Amino acid sequence: MIIPRVYSVVKPAIPRRLQVRLRQQWVRILRARRAHEWPIDEGAAQPPTGWAGWPEGKRFALVLTHDVETDAGQQKCAQLARMEEERSFQSCFLFVPERYEVSDDLRHDLTQSGFEVGVHGLRHDGKLFSTRKEFDRRLPSLNRYLQRWDAAGFRSPCMYHNLDWIGDLDVEYDLSTFDVDPFEPQPDGAGTIFPFWVPQGGVSGAGYAELPYTLPQDWTTFILLRERGIDIWKQKLDWICEKGGMALMIVHPDYMCFDRAQARFDNYPAEYYAAFLDYVKQRYEGQYWHALPRDVARLWRERYGPCAGERASDSAPSSIPGSIAKAVHAG
């Protein structure tokens, strides 16, 4: 984890506009080098052993999540939720408890409306996984917020992850990995468009479901790659549907622009996300299992967790994929 640590130390000293410009230049180079596996890695389509398909016989699963990185993003959450409700979608909003004052009223309104709330790190400073000592120091606070918010899941800022340490959180699932994303500071992909079960420390019954995101992040697509439409989202979604996997998306309200007069170098029109939701409805109505992350986690525990008995063996795909296994004991 040397590269992520260096990145987290240097990043705060670089002006925001320069950060974006440098990453845009690097991403253009990297995109050309990794075109054979991004946004689609054909090797990630292998379903779990004994795969019985998604509930109700649906072709694929659709999971919508939002990382709320700043208070400015928090101010847009209600508007984003309305956009989804108008189209009969629901999602999970993940907040950073000690970076800004998280609104209890907002969390209550979201959960009462059928949305889910999760924890997105502690301070969003890139230091959570810097050392085991630092992780252990923050662990009690993270677990307190998880309990207080009645949250079932967690996602680490910047997608930093150590799957072994994450198992010490009081969670049913984690969202800190991806199938393939060479543009992340810690780019080791899970190599699968399906969830997988992470057993914990040899303790009987312990573990959690890992839900990798499988659709490119909005930040990568619209800010770094400067795409001016949703063709990449549509391309990846169509492929996931064909392969019967899980389409899990991260959208940040922080980077969404609901008012064109407030357009900036680091945001994009909210209409792009609305267009994606409309595409899903128009093309795949009745074909997807639309679920919150906690629903997927509970399905995975039932099928591949300790309750599944012999099915949760070391050789089953419910175990950690080999492509990311090094993240379990990294650091």
SERO-4910 file (N, C-alpha, C, O; in steps of 0.05 Angstrom, whole numbers):
BEGIN
 pado doro    nc1    nc2    nc3   cac1   cac2   cac3    cc1    cc2    cc3    oc1    oc2    oc3
  Met    A     16    -24      0      0      0      0     17     25      0      8     46     10
  Ile    A     41     24    -11     59     47    -10     48     69    -27     48     92    -19
  Ile    A     39     63    -52     29     84    -70      5     99    -58      6    123    -57
  Pro    A    -16     85    -47    -38    100    -35    -29    118    -12    -39    140     -9
  Arg    A     -9    108      4      0    125     27     13    151     17      7    172     28
  Val    A     30    148     -3     43    172    -14     22    191    -26     24    215    -22
  Tyr    A      3    180    -40    -18    196    -53    -33    212    -32    -39    236    -35
  Ser    A    -41    198    -10    -57    212     10    -41    234     25    -53    253     34
  Val    A    -15    231     26      2    251     39      5    276     21      3    299     30
  Val    A     10    271     -5     16    293    -24    -10    308    -32     -9    332    -36
  Lys    A    -32    294    -35    -56    306    -46    -65    332    -33    -71    351    -47
  Pro    A    -66    334     -6    -76    359      7    -59    383      0    -69    406      3
  Ala    A    -34    380     -8    -17    402    -13    -20    413    -42     -9    434    -49
  Ile    A    -35    399    -58    -38    407    -86    -65    421    -90    -86    411    -81
  Pro    A    -66    445   -102    -91    459   -107   -111    442   -122   -103    426   -140
  Arg    A   -136    445   -116   -157    428   -127   -156    428   -158   -157    406   -170
  Arg    A   -155    451   -170   -156    452   -200   -132    438   -212   -134    424   -232
  Leu    A   -108    441   -199    -84    427   -209    -87    397   -205    -78    382   -222
  Gln    A    -98    389   -182   -103    360   -177   -118    348   -200   -111    327   -212
  Val    A   -140    361   -207   -157    351   -228   -143    350   -255   -145    331   -270
  Arg    A   -128    371   -261   -114    373   -287    -93    351   -289    -91    338   -310
  Leu    A    -78    347   -268    -57    326   -268    -70    298   -271    -60    281   -286
  Arg    A    -91    294   -257   -104    267   -259   -117    263   -286   -117    241   -296
  Gln    A   -128    284   -298   -139    282   -325   -117    273   -345   -122    256   -362
  Gln    A    -94    285   -343    -72    278   -361    -63    249   -357    -59    234   -376
  Trp    A    -61    241   -332    -52    213   -326    -73    193   -334    -66    172   -345
  Val    A    -98    199   -330   -120    181   -337   -121    177   -367   -127    155   -376
  Arg    A   -116    198   -382   -117    194   -412    -96    174   -420   -101    157   -438
  Ile    A    -72    176   -408    -50    157   -415    -58    129   -406    -55    110   -421
  Leu    A    -68    127   -382    -74    101   -370    -97     88   -385    -97     63   -389
  Arg    A   -117    103   -394   -140     92   -408   -130     78   -434   -141     57   -440
  Ala    A   -112     90   -448   -102     78   -472    -87     52   -467    -89     32   -481
  Arg    A    -72     51   -444    -57     27   -437    -75      5   -428    -69    -19   -433
  Arg    A    -98     11   -416   -115     -9   -404   -141    -13   -419   -160    -24   -407
  Ala    A   -142     -5   -443   -166     -7   -459   -176    -36   -462   -200    -40   -467
  His    A   -158    -55   -460   -165    -83   -463   -181    -93   -439   -193   -115   -441
  Glu    A   -181    -78   -417   -195    -89   -393   -213    -68   -379   -225    -74   -359
  Trp    A   -214    -44   -390   -231    -23   -378   -246     -8   -400   -234      0   -419
  Pro    A   -272     -5   -397   -289    -10   -373   -298    -39   -370   -311    -45   -351
  Ile    A   -292    -56   -390   -301    -83   -389   -278   -103   -387   -260   -103   -404
  Asp    A   -278   -119   -366   -259   -141   -363   -274   -167   -367   -289   -175   -349
  Glu    A   -271   -179   -390   -286   -203   -396   -282   -225   -375   -300   -242   -371
  Gly    A   -259   -225   -362   -254   -246   -342   -270   -243   -317   -270   -261   -300
  Ala    A   -283   -220   -314   -298   -215   -289   -327   -226   -290   -342   -223   -271
  Ala    A   -334   -238   -312   -362   -247   -316   -368   -274   -305   -392   -283   -306
  Gln    A   -348   -289   -295   -353   -316   -285   -372   -315   -261   -365   -303   -241
  Pro    A   -395   -329   -262   -413   -329   -239   -403   -347   -217   -386   -364   -222
  Pro    A   -413   -344   -193   -406   -361   -171   -413   -390   -176   -433   -396   -191
  Thr    A   -398   -409   -165   -404   -437   -167   -432   -443   -157   -439   -434   -135
  Gly    A   -447   -458   -171   -474   -464   -163   -494   -441   -165   -515   -441   -152
  Trp    A   -487   -421   -181   -503   -397   -183   -531   -403   -192   -536   -416   -212
  Ala    A   -551   -395   -175   -579   -400   -180   -593   -376   -192   -618   -376   -196
  Gly    A   -579   -354   -196   -591   -330   -208   -602   -311   -187   -602   -317   -163
  Trp    A   -611   -288   -197   -621   -268   -179   -650   -273   -171   -664   -288   -185
  Pro    A   -660   -262   -149   -688   -267   -141   -708   -260   -163   -703   -242   -180
  Glu    A   -729   -274   -163   -752   -270   -181   -744   -276   -210   -758   -267   -229
  Gly    A   -721   -289   -214   -713   -296   -241   -703   -272   -257   -703   -274   -282
  Lys    A   -695   -250   -244   -687   -227   -258   -660   -232   -272   -644   -248   -263
  Arg    A   -655   -216   -294   -630   -220   -309   -605   -210   -295   -584   -222   -298
  Phe    A   -608   -188   -281   -585   -176   -267   -595   -160   -243   -619   -155   -240
  Ala    A   -576   -153   -226   -582   -137   -202   -574   -108   -207   -554   -103   -220
  Leu    A   -590    -90   -197   -584    -61   -199   -583    -49   -171   -602    -50   -156
  Val    A   -559    -38   -164   -555    -26   -138   -544      2   -141   -523      6   -154
  Leu    A   -557     22   -130   -549     50   -132   -539     60   -106   -552     57    -85
  Thr    A   -515     72   -106   -503     83    -81   -492    111    -86   -485    118   -108
  His    A   -491    126    -64   -481    154    -66   -461    159    -43   -468    156    -20
  Asp    A   -437    167    -50   -418    177    -30   -421    207    -27   -418    222    -46
  Val    A   -427    215     -3   -431    244      3   -406    254     17   -403    251     41
  Glu    A   -388    267      2   -362    273     12   -360    299     27   -343    302     44
  Thr    A   -378    318     22   -377    344     35   -405    353     43   -425    341     36
  Asp    A   -405    375     59   -431    386     66   -446    397     41   -470    396     40
  Ala    A   -430    407     22   -443    416     -3   -458    393    -17   -479    397    -28
  Gly    A   -446    369    -16   -459    346    -27   -484    339    -11   -504    331    -23
  Gln    A   -482    341     15   -504    335     33   -528    353     26   -551    344     27
  Gln    A   -523    378     18   -545    396     12   -560    388    -13   -582    397    -18
  Lys    A   -548    371    -29   -561    362    -54   -575    335    -52   -587    325    -71
  Cys    A   -572    322    -29   -583    295    -26   -613    293    -29   -623    274    -43
  Ala    A   -628    311    -18   -657    310    -20   -665    313    -50   -684    299    -58
  Gln    A   -652    330    -64   -658    334    -93   -652    309   -109   -666    301   -127
  Leu    A   -629    296   -102   -621    271   -115   -641    249   -109   -649    234   -127
  Ala    A   -649    247    -84   -669    226    -76   -695    230    -91   -707    211    -99
  Arg    A   -704    255    -94   -729    261   -109   -726    252   -138   -745    240   -149
  Met    A   -703    257   -150   -699    248   -177   -703    218   -180   -715    208   -199
  Glu    A   -693    203   -160   -696    174   -161   -724    165   -155   -735    148   -169
  Glu    A   -736    177   -135   -764    170   -128   -783    175   -151   -801    159   -155
  Glu    A   -779    196   -166   -797    202   -189   -795    180   -210   -814    177   -226
  Arg    A   -774    164   -209   -770    142   -228   -772    115   -215   -765     95   -227
  Ser    A   -782    115   -191   -786     90   -176   -760     75   -169   -759     51   -169
  Phe    A   -739     91   -163   -714     79   -154   -708     88   -126   -718    108   -116
  Gln    A   -692     72   -112   -682     78    -85   -652     72    -84   -642     56   -100
  Ser    A   -639     83    -65   -610     81    -64   -599     82    -35   -615     85    -16
  Cys    A   -573     79    -33   -560     81     -7   -542    106     -7   -525    109    -25
  Phe    A   -545    123     13   -529    147     16   -509    142     38   -516    134     61
  Leu    A   -483    146     33   -462    141     52   -449    168     60   -439    182     43
  Phe    A   -450    174     86   -441    199     97   -414    197    112   -408    175    122
  Val    A   -399    219    113   -374    220    127   -379    233    155   -383    257    156
  Pro    A   -379    218    176   -389    228    202   -372    250    215   -384    267    229
  Glu    A   -346    252    210   -330    272    224   -316    291    204   -296    303    211
  Arg    A   -327    294    180   -316    314    161   -335    338    161   -326    360    156
  Tyr    A   -361    333    165   -381    354    166   -403    345    184   -403    321    192
  Glu    A   -420    362    192   -442    355    210   -464    341    194   -479    354    179
  Val    A   -467    315    198   -487    300    184   -514    305    196   -518    303    220
  Ser    A   -533    312    179   -560    320    188   -576    295    197   -580    277    181
  Asp    A   -584    295    222   -601    274    232   -628    274    218   -639    253    212
  Asp    A   -638    298    212   -664    300    198   -662    288    170   -681    274    161
  Leu    A   -641    293    156   -637    282    129   -636    252    130   -649    238    115
  Arg    A   -620    241    149   -618    212    151   -645    200    157   -653    179    145
  His    A   -660    212    175   -686    202    182   -705    203    158   -719    184    153
  Asp    A   -705    225    144   -723    228    121   -716    207     99   -734    196     87
  Leu    A   -691    202     95   -683    183     75   -692    155     83   -704    141     66
  Thr    A   -686    147    107   -694    120    115   -724    116    117   -734     94    110
  Gln    A   -738    137    125   -767    135    125   -779    133     97   -801    123     94
  Ser    A   -764    142     77   -774    141     50   -764    115     36   -769    112     12
  Gly    A   -751     97     51   -743     72     39   -715     71     28   -707     51     16
  Phe    A   -700     93     32   -672     93     25   -655     81     47   -665     76     69
  Glu    A   -630     76     41   -611     65     61   -589     86     67   -583    102     50
  Val    A   -578     84     91   -557    102     99   -533     85    108   -536     65    122
  Gly    A   -509     93    100   -485     79    108   -463     98    116   -467    123    115
  Val    A   -440     88    124   -417    104    134   -395    104    113   -388     83    103
  His    A   -385    128    106   -365    131     86   -339    141     99   -332    164     97
  Gly    A   -325    122    112   -301    129    126   -308    145    151   -331    147    160
  Leu    A   -287    157    163   -291    173    187   -286    203    182   -303    220    189
  Arg    A   -264    209    168   -258    237    162   -251    243    133   -248    266    125
  His    A   -250    222    117   -244    225     88   -217    239     84   -214    257     68
  Asp    A   -197    230     99   -170    241     97   -150    222     86   -126    229     85
  Gly    A   -158    199     77   -139    180     65   -122    165     84   -103    151     76
  Lys    A   -126    168    111   -108    156    130   -119    131    145   -105    119    161
  Leu    A   -144    123    139   -156    102    154   -140     76    153   -137     62    173
  Phe    A   -129     69    130   -113     44    127    -83     49    126    -68     32    117
  Ser    A    -74     72    135    -46     79    133    -29     60    150     -8     51    142
  Thr    A    -39     53    174    -26     33    191    -47     18    207    -70     28    210
  Arg    A    -41     -5    217    -60    -20    233    -66     -4    259    -89     -4    268
  Lys    A    -46      9    270    -50     25    294    -71     47    289    -88     52    306
  Glu    A    -69     61    266    -87     82    260   -115     71    255   -135     83    264
  Phe    A   -117     49    242   -144     37    238   -156     29    264   -180     35    269
  Asp    A   -141     17    282   -151      9    308   -160     33    325   -179     32    341
  Arg    A   -146     55    321   -152     80    336   -180     91    327   -194    101    344
  Arg    A   -186     88    302   -211     99    291   -234     79    293   -257     86    290
  Leu    A   -227     54    297   -248     32    296   -271     37    315   -294     34    307
  Pro    A   -266     43    341   -289     47    359   -308     69    350   -332     66    352
  Ser    A   -297     91    339   -314    113    330   -331    104    306   -355    109    304
  Leu    A   -318     90    287   -333     80    264   -356     62    273   -378     64    262
  Asn    A   -350     44    291   -371     25    300   -393     40    315   -417     32    314
  Arg    A   -387     61    329   -407     77    343   -426     90    323   -450     90    326
  Tyr    A   -415    101    301   -432    114    281   -449     93    266   -472     98    261
  Leu    A   -437     70    261   -452     49    248   -476     41    265   -499     37    255
  Gln    A   -472     38    291   -493     31    309   -514     53    312   -538     49    311
  Arg    A   -504     78    316   -522    100    319   -540    105    295   -563    112    298
  Trp    A   -529    101    271   -544    106    247   -559     81    238   -573     82    218
  Asp    A   -557     59    253   -569     34    245   -561     27    217   -577     19    200
  Ala    A   -535     30    211   -523     26    185   -513     -2    182   -499    -13    200
  Ala    A   -519    -15    160   -509    -42    155   -483    -43    139   -471    -64    138
  Gly    A   -475    -21    127   -452    -22    109   -434      2    110   -440     22    123
  Phe    A   -411     -2     97   -388     17     98   -375     18     71   -374     -1     56
  Arg    A   -365     42     65   -347     45     42   -324     63     50   -329     84     62
  Ser    A   -300     55     43   -277     71     49   -273     93     29   -276     89      5
  Pro    A   -266    118     37   -259    139     19   -236    131      0   -218    117      8
  Cys    A   -238    140    -25   -218    135    -45   -214    105    -51   -195     97    -64
  Met    A   -233     89    -41   -233     60    -46   -208     46    -34   -201     24    -43
  Tyr    A   -195     58    -15   -174     44     -1   -186     21     14   -208     24     25
  His    A   -172     -2     16   -185    -25     29   -164    -45     39   -143    -48     27
  Asn    A   -171    -57     60   -158    -81     70   -180    -98     81   -191    -93    102
  Leu    A   -187   -119     66   -211   -134     72   -210   -149     99   -230   -154    111
  Asp    A   -186   -155    109   -183   -167    135   -190   -147    157   -205   -154    175
  Trp    A   -179   -123    155   -185   -103    176   -215    -95    175   -227    -91    196
  Ile    A   -226    -92    151   -254    -84    149   -272   -103    163   -294    -96    173
  Gly    A   -263   -128    166   -279   -148    180   -283   -141    210   -300   -153    223
  Asp    A   -267   -123    221   -270   -114    249   -292    -94    252   -300    -87    275
  Leu    A   -302    -83    230   -325    -65    232   -351    -81    236   -353   -104    227
  Asp    A   -370    -69    250   -396    -82    255   -414    -78    231   -433    -62    232
  Val    A   -408    -92    209   -423    -88    184   -432   -115    173   -421   -136    179
  Glu    A   -453   -113    157   -462   -136    141   -449   -137    114   -446   -158    102
  Tyr    A   -440   -113    105   -427   -112     78   -407    -89     77   -408    -70     92
  Asp    A   -389    -91     57   -370    -70     51   -373    -64     21   -380    -81      5
  Leu    A   -367    -38     14   -369    -29    -14   -343    -17    -24   -344      1    -41
  Ser    A   -320    -25    -13   -295    -11    -18   -278    -23    -41   -254    -17    -42
  Thr    A   -290    -40    -58   -275    -51    -80   -291    -47   -106   -312    -35   -106
  Phe    A   -279    -58   -127   -291    -55   -154   -282    -78   -171   -263    -92   -164
  Asp    A   -297    -83   -193   -288   -105   -211   -262    -98   -225   -243   -113   -224
  Val    A   -262    -74   -237   -237    -64   -250   -238    -34   -250   -258    -22   -259
  Asp    A   -217    -21   -241   -215      8   -242   -186     16   -239   -177     21   -217
  Pro    A   -171     18   -262   -143     24   -260   -137     52   -252   -114     60   -248
  Phe    A   -158     69   -249   -153     97   -243   -154    104   -214   -149    127   -206
  Glu    A   -160     84   -197   -161     88   -168   -133     88   -156   -115     75   -167
  Pro    A   -128    102   -134   -102    102   -121    -93     74   -113    -69     68   -114
  Gln    A   -111     57   -104   -105     29    -98   -121     12   -119   -143      5   -114
  Pro    A   -108      7   -142   -123     -3   -165   -127    -33   -167   -134    -44   -188
  Asp    A   -123    -48   -145   -126    -77   -146   -156    -84   -147   -170    -82   -127
  Gly    A   -165    -93   -170   -193   -100   -174   -200   -127   -163   -183   -145   -161
  Ala    A   -226   -130   -157   -236   -156   -148   -239   -176   -170   -239   -200   -166
  Gly    A   -240   -166   -195   -242   -184   -218   -268   -199   -220   -268   -221   -231
  Thr    A   -290   -188   -209   -316   -201   -211   -338   -180   -211   -336   -160   -198
  Ile    A   -359   -186   -226   -383   -168   -226   -405   -180   -208   -428   -174   -211
  Phe    A   -396   -198   -190   -414   -210   -171   -404   -203   -143   -380   -198   -139
  Pro    A   -422   -202   -123   -412   -200    -95   -396   -225    -88   -396   -244   -102
  Phe    A   -382   -223    -65   -368   -247    -55   -367   -245    -24   -369   -224    -13
  Trp    A   -365   -268    -12   -365   -270     17   -337   -269     28   -319   -283     18
  Val    A   -332   -253     48   -306   -250     61   -308   -262     89   -318   -249    107
  Pro    A   -298   -287     94   -298   -298    121   -278   -283    138   -259   -272    129
  Gln    A   -284   -282    164   -268   -266    182   -252   -282    202   -263   -294    220
  Gly    A   -226   -282    198   -207   -292    218   -211   -321    228   -203   -327    250
  Gly    A   -224   -337    211   -229   -364    220   -249   -368    241   -253   -390    252
  Val    A   -263   -346    249   -284   -347    270   -309   -358    258   -319   -348    237
  Ser    A   -320   -378    270   -345   -390    259   -367   -370    258   -374   -357    278
  Gly    A   -379   -368    235   -402   -351    231   -395   -322    225   -413   -306    219
  Ala    A   -369   -315    227   -361   -287    223   -355   -282    194   -346   -299    179
  Gly    A   -360   -257    185   -354   -249    158   -374   -229    148   -392   -220    162
  Tyr    A   -370   -220    123   -388   -200    112   -388   -204     81   -371   -217     70
  Ala    A   -408   -191     69   -409   -192     40   -394   -168     28   -398   -146     38
  Glu    A   -378   -173      8   -365   -151     -6   -380   -146    -33   -384   -165    -48
  Leu    A   -387   -121    -37   -403   -113    -61   -386    -94    -77   -386    -70    -71
  Pro    A   -371   -104    -97   -355    -86   -113   -372    -68   -132   -392    -77   -142
  Tyr    A   -363    -43   -136   -378    -28   -156   -369    -37   -184   -345    -44   -188
  Thr    A   -387    -37   -202   -382    -48   -229   -388    -29   -252   -380    -35   -275
  Leu    A   -400     -7   -246   -403     15   -266   -383     37   -260   -379     43   -236
  Pro    A   -371     49   -280   -351     70   -275   -362     92   -258   -385    100   -261
  Gln    A   -346    103   -240   -354    125   -223   -360    150   -240   -348    154   -261
  Asp    A   -378    166   -230   -384    191   -244   -360    210   -245   -355    223   -265
  Trp    A   -345    210   -223   -321    227   -222   -301    220   -244   -291    237   -258
  Thr    A   -296    194   -247   -278    184   -268   -289    191   -296   -275    201   -313
  Thr    A   -314    185   -300   -327    187   -326   -329    216   -336   -321    222   -358
  Phe    A   -339    233   -319   -346    260   -328   -325    282   -321   -323    302   -335
  Ile    A   -310    278   -300   -291    298   -292   -263    291   -303   -250    308   -315
  Leu    A   -254    266   -298   -227    259   -307   -226    253   -337   -208    262   -351
  Leu    A   -246    237   -347   -246    230   -376   -261    250   -393   -259    249   -417
  Arg    A   -275    269   -380   -289    290   -394   -310    280   -414   -314    292   -435
  Glu    A   -322    257   -408   -343    247   -425   -367    267   -425   -373    279   -404
  Arg    A   -380    270   -447   -403    288   -449   -429    273   -455   -445    282   -471
  Gly    A   -432    250   -443   -455    234   -446   -452    208   -430   -431    204   -417
  Ile    A   -471    191   -432   -471    167   -415   -465    141   -430   -473    119   -422
  Asp    A   -451    144   -453   -446    120   -469   -431     99   -454   -436     75   -457
  Ile    A   -411    107   -438   -395     87   -423   -413     72   -403   -412     48   -400
  Trp    A   -430     87   -389   -449     74   -370   -467     54   -385   -471     32   -375
  Lys    A   -478     62   -408   -496     45   -423   -481     20   -433   -491     -2   -431
  Gln    A   -457     24   -443   -441      1   -453   -436    -19   -431   -440    -43   -435
  Lys    A   -428    -10   -407   -422    -28   -385   -447    -41   -374   -447    -65   -369
  Leu    A   -469    -26   -372   -494    -37   -362   -504    -59   -381   -512    -80   -372
  Asp    A   -503    -54   -407   -512    -74   -426   -496   -100   -424   -507   -122   -426
  Trp    A   -470    -97   -419   -453   -121   -417   -459   -136   -391   -460   -161   -391
  Ile    A   -463   -121   -369   -469   -134   -343   -496   -149   -345   -499   -171   -335
  Cys    A   -515   -137   -359   -541   -150   -363   -537   -176   -379   -548   -197   -372
  Glu    A   -521   -175   -400   -516   -198   -416   -503   -221   -400   -510   -244   -404
  Lys    A   -486   -214   -381   -472   -233   -365   -486   -241   -339   -478   -259   -325
  Gly    A   -508   -227   -333   -524   -233   -310   -511   -225   -283   -517   -238   -263
  Gly    A   -495   -204   -283   -481   -196   -259   -496   -175   -243   -520   -171   -245
  Met    A   -481   -160   -227   -491   -139   -210   -481   -112   -220   -457   -107   -221
  Ala    A   -500    -95   -228   -493    -67   -236   -495    -50   -211   -517    -41   -203
  Leu    A   -472    -44   -199   -471    -28   -175   -457     -2   -182   -435     -1   -192
  Met    A   -470     21   -177   -461     47   -185   -456     65   -161   -469     64   -141
  Ile    A   -434     82   -164   -429    103   -145   -433    130   -160   -421    135   -180
  Val    A   -451    146   -148   -455    173   -158   -452    192   -134   -462    187   -113
  His    A   -437    214   -138   -431    233   -117   -448    258   -121   -446    272   -141
  Pro    A   -466    264   -102   -481    289   -105   -463    313   -105   -470    334   -116
  Asp    A   -439    311    -92   -420    333    -91   -412    343   -119   -408    367   -123
  Tyr    A   -411    324   -139   -401    331   -165   -424    337   -185   -419    343   -208
  Met    A   -449    334   -176   -472    338   -193   -480    367   -193   -479    381   -172
  Cys    A   -487    378   -216   -495    405   -219   -525    406   -227   -532    398   -250
  Phe    A   -542    414   -209   -570    416   -214   -578    443   -226   -600    446   -236
  Asp    A   -560    462   -226   -564    489   -236   -541    496   -254   -519    499   -245
  Arg    A   -546    498   -280   -524    503   -299   -509    528   -293   -486    531   -301
  Ala    A   -522    547   -280   -508    572   -273   -485    567   -253   -468    584   -250
  Gln    A   -486    544   -240   -466    537   -220   -446    517   -230   -431    504   -215
  Ala    A   -445    513   -256   -426    494   -268   -397    501   -262   -390    525   -263
  Arg    A   -381    481   -256   -353    485   -249   -336    464   -264   -346    446   -277
  Phe    A   -309    467   -261   -291    448   -274   -293    421   -261   -285    401   -274
  Asp    A   -304    419   -237   -305    393   -223   -333    384   -217   -338    370   -197
  Asn    A   -352    391   -234   -379    380   -232   -390    374   -259   -378    380   -280
  Tyr    A   -413    361   -260   -425    353   -286   -455    355   -284   -466    356   -262
  Pro    A   -469    357   -306   -498    361   -305   -513    338   -293   -507    315   -300
  Ala    A   -530    343   -274   -546    322   -261   -563    307   -281   -572    285   -276
  Glu    A   -568    320   -304   -584    307   -325   -571    281   -335   -585    263   -345
  Tyr    A   -545    278   -332   -532    254   -341   -542    230   -325   -548    208   -336
  Tyr    A   -544    234   -299   -553    212   -282   -583    206   -287   -591    183   -288
  Ala    A   -599    227   -290   -627    224   -297   -630    208   -323   -647    191   -325
  Ala    A   -613    214   -342   -614    200   -368   -607    170   -364   -619    153   -378
  Phe    A   -588    164   -347   -581    136   -341   -605    122   -329   -612    100   -338
  Leu    A   -618    133   -309   -641    121   -297   -663    117   -317   -676     96   -317
  Asp    A   -667    136   -334   -688    133   -355   -681    110   -374   -698     96   -383
  Tyr    A   -655    108   -381   -646     86   -398   -652     59   -386   -661     41   -399
  Val    A   -645     56   -360   -651     31   -346   -680     25   -348   -688      2   -354
  Lys    A   -697     44   -342   -726     39   -341   -736     32   -369   -752     13   -372
  Gln    A   -728     46   -389   -738     43   -416   -729     17   -429   -744      3   -443
  Arg    A   -703     10   -424   -692    -14   -438   -696    -39   -422   -699    -61   -433
  Tyr    A   -695    -37   -395   -694    -62   -379   -717    -64   -359   -715    -80   -340
  Glu    A   -738    -50   -362   -761    -52   -344   -769    -81   -340   -774    -95   -360
  Gly    A   -771    -89   -315   -780   -117   -309   -758   -138   -311   -763   -161   -305
  Gln    A   -733   -129   -318   -712   -149   -322   -691   -148   -300   -673   -165   -299
  Tyr    A   -692   -128   -282   -671   -125   -262   -683   -127   -234   -706   -119   -229
  Trp    A   -667   -139   -216   -674   -139   -188   -662   -114   -176   -638   -112   -171
  His    A   -679    -95   -170   -670    -69   -159   -669    -72   -129   -690    -76   -116
  Ala    A   -645    -71   -117   -641    -77    -89   -623    -56    -76   -606    -44    -89
  Leu    A   -627    -53    -50   -609    -37    -34   -585    -55    -27   -588    -80    -27
  Pro    A   -562    -43    -20   -539    -60    -13   -545    -80      9   -535   -103      7
  Arg    A   -560    -73     29   -565    -91     51   -581   -115     41   -578   -137     52
  Asp    A   -598   -112     21   -613   -134     10   -595   -154     -4   -598   -178     -1
  Val    A   -576   -143    -19   -557   -161    -33   -539   -175    -12   -534   -199    -15
  Ala    A   -531   -161      9   -514   -173     29   -528   -196     43   -516   -217     48
  Arg    A   -554   -193     49   -569   -214     63   -573   -238     44   -574   -260     53
  Leu    A   -577   -232     19   -579   -254     -1   -553   -270     -1   -553   -294     -2
  Trp    A   -531   -255     -1   -505   -269     -3   -498   -284     22   -487   -306     21
  Arg    A   -505   -273     45   -501   -288     70   -517   -314     70   -507   -335     78
  Glu    A   -541   -313     60   -558   -337     59   -547   -358     40   -548   -382     46
  Arg    A   -536   -349     18   -527   -368     -3   -498   -377      1   -491   -400     -5
  Tyr    A   -481   -358     11   -453   -364     12   -439   -360     39   -416   -367     42
  Gly    A   -453   -349     58   -442   -344     84   -442   -368    101   -446   -391     91
  Pro    A   -437   -365    127   -435   -388    145   -460   -404    147   -459   -428    152
  Cys    A   -483   -392    142   -508   -406    143   -512   -425    120   -528   -443    121
  Ala    A   -495   -421     99   -497   -438     76   -482   -464     79   -481   -481     61
  Gly    A   -468   -467    102   -454   -492    107   -432   -498     89   -414   -481     85
  Glu    A   -432   -521     76   -410   -530     60   -406   -512     35   -385   -512     23
  Arg    A   -427   -497     27   -424   -481      3   -403   -459      8   -391   -449    -12
  Ala    A   -399   -450     32   -380   -429     38   -352   -441     42   -340   -437     64
  Ser    A   -342   -455     23   -316   -468     25   -294   -450     14   -300   -430      1
  Asp    A   -269   -457     19   -247   -440     10   -246   -439    -20   -235   -420    -32
  Ser    A   -256   -459    -34   -254   -460    -63   -278   -447    -77   -277   -444   -101
  Ala    A   -298   -439    -62   -321   -427    -75   -316   -398    -81   -301   -384    -67
  Pro    A   -329   -387   -102   -326   -359   -109   -337   -340    -88   -332   -316    -89
  Ser    A   -351   -351    -68   -360   -334    -45   -336   -326    -29   -337   -307    -13
  Ser    A   -313   -341    -31   -288   -332    -18   -276   -309    -34   -286   -302    -56
  Ile    A   -255   -297    -24   -243   -274    -36   -230   -282    -63   -214   -300    -64
  Pro    A   -237   -267    -85   -225   -273   -111   -194   -271   -109   -184   -254    -95
  Gly    A   -180   -288   -124   -151   -287   -123   -139   -261   -131   -118   -253   -121
  Ser    A   -153   -246   -149   -143   -220   -158   -141   -199   -137   -126   -180   -139
  Ile    A   -156   -203   -115   -156   -183    -93   -148   -195    -67   -148   -181    -46
  Ala    A   -141   -221    -67   -134   -234    -42   -111   -221    -27   -111   -222     -2
  Lys    A    -93   -209    -42    -70   -196    -28    -79   -172    -11    -65   -164      7
  Ala    A   -103   -161    -17   -112   -138     -1   -121   -147     27   -124   -130     44
  Val    A   -126   -172     30   -135   -181     56   -114   -178     77   -119   -169    100
  His    A    -89   -185     71    -68   -184     90    -47   -162     84    -25   -163     93
  Ala    A    -55   -143     67    -37   -121     59    -35   -102     82    -52   -101    100
  Gly    A    -14    -85     81    -11    -63    100      7    -70    123     11    -53    140
***
